[in-house]
Amino acid sequence: MITAERKPFAEILSLVGDKEKILVAGCDTCVAICLTGGAKEAEVLASELRIHAALNGRPTQVEHTSAIRQCEWEYLDLLADEVAAADVVVSMACGIGIQSMA
């Protein structure tokens, strides 16, 4: 059984740093069931990052996307262009999905 817990927002901010093009990538399988990393949660985190950037006067472009499973190469290939266009990717997948994307 996989359980997941989202990192605190402050920690995510510290990891993103001052990057201007951020891609939040959700995974629609295990972590979606845990309500921590699916498409909806990726959209929420992207909104949080946009709001934070706007409140702090930072020019930031935040996009969100989702894969059926980040742990499967054929689904990751579909995200290749979005990943290439980003300065940083915030993956909301489980550890296997994150390692596959890396």
Residue, then its C-alpha position, 0 to 999 in steps of 0.5 A: m500500500i502506498t501512502a503519501e503526504r504533501k510537503p509543507f508549502a514553505e519547503i516547496l517554496s525553498l526547493v523552487g527558489d527563484k525559478e521563473k518557469i515552474l511545472v507542477a506535475g501530478c500523478d493520477t494513480c496512487v497519490a491521486i487516491c491518497l488525495t495528495g498528488g493527482a491532477k486536482e492537487a497539482e492544480v491547487l499547488a500551482s494556484e498557491l505558487r501563482i498567488h505567492a508569486a503575485l503577492n511577492g511581486r515575482p514574475t513567475q509562470v506556473e503551469h500544471t499537468s498530470a500523467i496517468r502514472q509517472c512511474e511508467w515511461e510511456y506516460l512520462d514521454l507525453l510530458a516531455d515538451e512541458v518538462a523541457a520548457a520548465d526551469v523546475v518541475v515539482s513532481m507530486a508523485c510517489g518516490i518511484g514516479i519522481q525517480s522515473m521523471a528524474 
